[in-house]
Amino acid sequence: MRFQANRDVFSEAVSFAVKLLPQRTTLPILSGVLIEATATGLILSSFDYEVSAQTEITAEVEETGKILVSGRLLAEIASRLPNAPVRFSTENSRIKVSCGSASFTLLSMPVEEYPSIPQVSTQSGLVPAEEFAAAVAQVAVAASRDDVTPVITGVQLEITENSLSLVATDRYRVAVREIDWDHGSNTTEGTITALVPARTLQEVGKTFGHSGTISVSITNNDDRELIAFTANKKTVTSLLIKGNFPPVRRLFPETVDNYAVMNTADLIEATRRVQLVLEREAALRFTFAADGVTLEAVGSEQAQASETIDAILSGTETIVSLKPQFLLDGLSAVHSEFVRISFTKTENPNKPGPVLITSQTSREQAGADSYKYLLQPNLLLR
């Protein structure tokens, strides 16, 4: 095999291919990147049986063929090559990489032992790339990072005729966002669901965020449920998480009469300041009253802190304790100048219900987006 490619294009392609590979794998061959030189260019692929990445780039191919080489090593080399065309050539089990005055010789891996890359042919629908990337960033933060319960480490995609909803939870909070869905010529009967690993979805959002539109395909292939995202000659496939996602949508109230509206940036900055004296895992106490919201932190005996910021309260004075980082995650996902924090009720009047965080266009007008973030407060010790 022999080819020449643009250094920046090649480096970006290798970086994309290795991005989703695990840091450690029990099968060394799965750490490789498969490079196929065809008459029309190069196809770079990676696959670890759960997630795959594939991209096509143009190249001057003198001799077609396939090679398998250590992905992360190649990515490191490609990112540091001088500004000149990259030349590849193979001889037996050796791969020669040259660029300007730099030259590397790498050992190839056995191509015949590499698994077949999943192919998804049918398109289920299209989503606007920027909206999808923004929705993923808002929702995925609420997914669990604890692999003990795999079903909540994913983001549930729920597809109806004209909309795609993203839902995630880690038992302590729930995030939901809805965006437009173009089903094309496919008819959607009922709701189609796909539970996608949050980490994979976040990488898809970052990679395809400026691609115009993203093609999404969901298929059953040999008892393997797969989802594929494609844009700009790049494709990521992922095995779906098996299991029943908890019915968290029912936790959201239809209406809430008791709420407070405040400047988003002011609340974020006050929370970051007051939490400095907290011990790990401790909660902040928030008192929402007619004259504003007061944040209080009681850390060690040597340090306490409090701060009051402006707020408009509708309803009765309310006191809740919230974990500051969970609150900051929700506030950071609200892309509006003001934020509304609504207070839900429980059957026990002494037990505060979850707080609902939504965007607010102005002090008086609710936001137009569909983002909702429900956060369970810590019980106050009275």
GITA-V596448 format. One record per helix or strand of 2 or more residues. SS is the DSSP state (H for helix, E for strand). FROM is the first residue (numbers start at 1). TO is the last residue. If there is no record, write none. Layout:
{{SS	FROM	TO} {SS	FROM	TO}}
This chain:
{{E	2	5} {H	7	18} {H	28	31} {E	32	38} {E	41	47} {E	51	57} {E	60	63} {E	65	70} {H	71	79} {E	86	91} {E	94	99} {E	102	107} {H	111	113} {E	125	128} {H	129	142} {H	147	152} {E	154	159} {E	163	169} {E	173	180} {E	192	197} {H	198	208} {E	213	221} {E	224	231} {E	234	239} {H	248	251} {E	259	263} {H	264	277} {E	284	289} {E	292	298} {E	304	309} {E	312	314} {E	318	322} {H	324	332} {E	338	343} {E	355	360} {E	372	375}}
